[in-house]
Amino acid sequence: MGPAEIVASLKELCEEQGPRLTTEQIVAWIEQHGGFESERELVIFAKKMKARQYARLLEFEDEETRRRIKRLWSFHDSEQNRRFYADILEMPDDQRRNLVREYVRFTEQLRRVRRAMADYFAGQQFFDFYTEEDAEEPALKPRRQHA
């Protein structure tokens, strides 16, 4: 069973265990169901995950917004059937500024979604509170520097 099959079959675990799962339960379930048949397969998968983690750690700090964003963005090239990374420093300045502006806008929206979902699962079921915030367009404000 490879990574794609594991993810596809996690539905079974969710149905068995109910609403609250821990990482440990997921790991034990993968091991019980013969995930990663060979150690070699596991090593290859772990290296890919580590490479992706390192790629996410490389950051670009935008002088205008004072925001840090990922410098490398991965995409799948369907012609070559491979994943590649695009470096935002290779983009023209105006295109990069637009990308950063949109990134900031989307991360603010995502932050509200995550907060709403966390509150929902904590028992505070008031989605209407968050949807009213969406009417306001988030302003581009510089992020505070941590000392």
Phi, psi and chi 1 to 4 in degrees:
 res  aa     phi    psi   chi1   chi2   chi3   chi4
   1 MET       -  121.9 -178.2 -175.7  -49.2      -
   2 GLY   -95.7 -179.8      -      -      -      -
   3 PRO   -55.3  -42.9  -22.6   30.1      -      -
   4 ALA   -64.1  -41.9      -      -      -      -
   5 GLU   -67.2  -37.6  -67.7   87.3    2.1      -
   6 ILE   -61.8  -48.5  -69.9  169.8      -      -
   7 VAL   -62.1  -44.4  170.8      -      -      -
   8 ALA   -62.9  -34.6      -      -      -      -
   9 SER   -93.2    0.8   60.9      -      -      -
  10 LEU   -63.6  -17.7  -85.1  175.4      -      -
  11 LYS   -55.6  -39.9  178.5 -179.8  176.3 -175.0
  12 GLU   -59.1  -43.8 -173.3 -179.5  -46.8      -
  13 LEU   -63.9  -43.4  174.5   65.4      -      -
  14 CYS   -59.4  -40.9  -67.0      -      -      -
  15 GLU   -67.5  -36.6  -69.2  169.9   -2.1      -
  16 GLU   -71.9  -44.9  -71.6  174.1    8.5      -
  17 GLN   -90.5  -17.7  -64.0  -64.0  -40.6      -
  18 GLY    90.5 -159.7      -      -      -      -
  19 PRO   -74.1  -24.5   25.9  -32.2      -      -
  20 ARG  -116.7  117.8  -68.9 -172.2  177.9 -135.3
  21 LEU  -116.4  150.1  -69.0  172.9      -      -
  22 THR  -112.2  160.8   63.7      -      -      -
  23 THR   -58.8  -39.3  -56.9      -      -      -
  24 GLU   -61.9  -39.3  -68.8   77.3   15.9      -
  25 GLN   -63.9  -40.4  -72.9  174.2  -56.2      -
  26 ILE   -65.1  -43.7  -65.0  171.2      -      -
  27 VAL   -61.5  -46.6  168.8      -      -      -
  28 ALA   -61.9  -39.7      -      -      -      -
  29 TRP   -64.3  -43.0 -175.6   84.9      -      -
  30 ILE   -60.8  -43.4  -69.8  170.5      -      -
  31 GLU   -65.8  -40.1  -71.0  174.6   -5.7      -
  32 GLN   -64.3  -30.5  -72.1  172.0   -2.2      -
  33 HIS   -99.1   20.5  -72.4   81.7      -      -
  34 GLY    68.8   31.2      -      -      -      -
  35 GLY   -63.7  141.6      -      -      -      -
  36 PHE    57.8   76.9  -56.6  111.3      -      -
  37 GLU   -53.7  -37.4  -72.7  110.6   18.4      -
  38 SER  -121.3  154.8   69.1      -      -      -
  39 GLU   -64.2  -33.8 -165.3  169.1  -50.1      -
  40 ARG   -59.8  -43.5 -177.5  175.3 -179.7  -91.1
  41 GLU   -61.8  -41.9 -179.4 -175.3   -6.9      -
  42 LEU   -64.6  -41.4 -179.0   57.2      -      -
  43 VAL   -63.7  -44.1  168.8      -      -      -
  44 ILE   -61.2  -45.8  -69.6  169.2      -      -
  45 PHE   -63.0  -42.9 -178.0   67.9      -      -
  46 ALA   -62.8  -39.7      -      -      -      -
  47 LYS   -64.8  -40.5  -75.3 -179.8 -179.5  178.9
  48 LYS   -62.6  -44.3  -78.5 -176.2  179.6  179.2
  49 MET   -64.2  -39.9  -68.0  -62.2  104.1      -
  50 LYS   -66.3  -41.7 -157.2   59.4  167.8  168.3
  51 ALA   -61.9  -42.3      -      -      -      -
  52 ARG   -64.7  -38.3  -69.3  176.4 -175.0  166.1
  53 GLN   -62.7  -45.6  178.1 -174.4    2.7      -
  54 TYR   -63.8  -39.3  -73.0  143.6      -      -
  55 ALA   -62.4  -36.9      -      -      -      -
  56 ARG   -70.1  -23.4  -75.3 -168.9  -61.4  -92.5
  57 LEU   -76.4  -21.0  -67.4  175.8      -      -
  58 LEU   -74.7  120.1 -170.2   57.7      -      -
  59 GLU  -119.4  158.2  -67.4 -178.4  -30.3      -
  60 PHE  -121.9  130.1  163.7   76.4      -      -
  61 GLU  -102.9  119.2 -175.8  170.8  -11.9      -
  62 ASP   -79.9  125.3 -178.4   57.3      -      -
  63 GLU   -67.4  -35.0  -67.0  176.4   11.0      -
  64 GLU   -69.3  -48.9 -168.9  176.5  -49.7      -
  65 THR   -96.5  -12.2   62.3      -      -      -
  66 ARG    61.8   24.0  -49.5  -66.8  -77.1  173.4
  67 ARG   -96.6  147.5  -65.3  -76.1 -178.8  117.7
  68 ARG  -104.5  130.3  -70.5 -176.3  180.0  172.5
  69 ILE  -133.5  164.1   66.7  170.3      -      -
  70 LYS   -59.2  137.4  -70.7 -170.6  -37.2 -179.2
  71 ARG   -85.1  -38.0  179.4  174.9  159.7  179.1
  72 LEU  -103.5  130.2  -61.2  176.5      -      -
  73 TRP  -120.9  128.8  -69.9   84.1      -      -
  74 SER   -90.3  150.4   67.1      -      -      -
  75 PHE  -149.4  156.2   66.1   95.3      -      -
  76 HIS   -98.9  124.5 -174.1  -94.4      -      -
  77 ASP   -92.4  108.2 -176.2  -18.0      -      -
  78 SER   -69.1  -27.8   56.5      -      -      -
  79 GLU   -66.1  -42.6  -72.6 -178.5   16.7      -
  80 GLN   -96.1   -6.4  -63.5 -173.7   18.4      -
  81 ASN    53.3   46.5 -161.3   24.3      -      -
  82 ARG  -139.9  163.3  -68.2 -163.4   58.1  175.3
  83 ARG  -100.8  134.3 -177.5  157.9  -66.6  -77.7
  84 PHE  -126.2  163.3  -69.3   93.9      -      -
  85 TYR  -113.4  137.2  -73.3   89.1      -      -
  86 ALA  -107.2  134.2      -      -      -      -
  87 ASP   -97.0  121.1 -173.6  -14.2      -      -
  88 ILE   -68.2  -16.3   64.8  171.3      -      -
  89 LEU   -70.9  -17.2  -69.2 -176.4      -      -
  90 GLU   -82.7   -7.2  -60.0  -66.0  -39.3      -
  91 MET   -82.3  153.0  -58.7  170.9   88.1      -
  92 PRO   -61.6  149.6  -18.7   27.9      -      -
  93 ASP   -54.0  -46.9  -70.4  -17.2      -      -
  94 ASP   -65.7  -36.4   58.4  -27.0      -      -
  95 GLN   -68.1  -40.2 -170.3  178.8    2.6      -
  96 ARG   -66.2  -41.0 -174.9  173.3   48.1 -111.7
  97 ARG   -59.8  -42.7  -84.4 -166.4  -65.6  -83.6
  98 ASN   -64.3  -42.5 -173.1   42.9      -      -
  99 LEU   -60.2  -44.6  176.7  117.4      -      -
 100 VAL   -63.8  -42.7  169.4      -      -      -
 101 ARG   -60.9  -45.5 -170.8  173.4   17.9  -97.0
 102 GLU   -67.9  -37.7  -69.6  -60.6  -43.3      -
 103 TYR   -60.1  -45.8  174.9   82.7      -      -
 104 VAL   -60.7  -44.2  169.1      -      -      -
 105 ARG   -61.9  -46.0 -172.3  169.7   70.6   91.0
 106 PHE   -68.0  -37.3  -71.5  133.2      -      -
 107 THR   -67.3  -34.2   55.2      -      -      -
 108 GLU   -64.4  -42.2  -68.7  -61.8  -33.9      -
 109 GLN   -63.6  -43.6  -68.9  172.0  -11.8      -
 110 LEU   -64.1  -38.1 -173.6   56.9      -      -
 111 ARG   -60.6  -41.6 -174.5  175.1  -67.9  129.2
 112 ARG   -66.5  -38.9  -75.0 -163.4  -60.3  -91.1
 113 VAL   -64.1  -46.0  168.3      -      -      -
 114 ARG   -62.8  -40.9  -74.0 -176.7  176.9  146.6
 115 ARG   -63.7  -43.6 -166.4  176.8  -30.8  134.7
 116 ALA   -63.1  -43.2      -      -      -      -
 117 MET   -67.2  -40.6  -64.4  -54.8  -68.7      -
 118 ALA   -63.0  -43.6      -      -      -      -
 119 ASP   -63.6  -39.5  -72.8  -12.1      -      -
 120 TYR   -60.5  -47.7 -179.7   84.9      -      -
 121 PHE   -73.1  -16.4  -75.6  108.3      -      -
 122 ALA   -85.6    0.5      -      -      -      -
 123 GLY    99.9   -1.1      -      -      -      -
 124 GLN   -98.2   87.6  -57.7  170.2    5.2      -
 125 GLN   -91.2   74.2  -59.7  175.6    6.4      -
 126 PHE  -129.5   70.1   44.6   81.1      -      -
 127 PHE   -62.5  -30.9  -78.4  131.1      -      -
 128 ASP   -57.0  -33.5  -66.9  -21.1      -      -
 129 PHE   -59.2  -41.5  173.3   77.0      -      -
 130 TYR   -78.1  -32.6  -68.3  101.7      -      -
 131 THR   -69.8  -27.4   55.2      -      -      -
 132 GLU   -67.3  -33.2  -70.9  174.1    9.4      -
 133 GLU   -64.0  -31.0  -84.9 -173.5   24.4      -
 134 ASP   -64.3  -22.2  -72.8  -19.4      -      -
 135 ALA   -64.2  -28.8      -      -      -      -
 136 GLU   -87.0  132.7  -58.7  171.9   17.4      -
 137 GLU   -80.8  127.1 -171.6   65.1   28.6      -
 138 PRO   -64.1  131.5   19.3  -25.9      -      -
 139 ALA   -79.9  148.4      -      -      -      -
 140 LEU   -79.8  101.9  -77.4  179.2      -      -
 141 LYS  -118.8  140.9   48.8 -171.8  168.6 -165.0
 142 PRO   -61.9  141.4  -18.5   27.9      -      -
 143 ARG   -78.3  140.0 -175.2  179.2 -111.9  172.6
 144 ARG   -67.9  141.9  -79.8 -170.5  -74.2 -156.3
 145 GLN   -79.7  135.5  -66.0  -67.7  -28.2      -
 146 HIS   -87.8  130.0  -61.4  -69.2      -      -
 147 ALA   -89.5      -      -      -      -      -
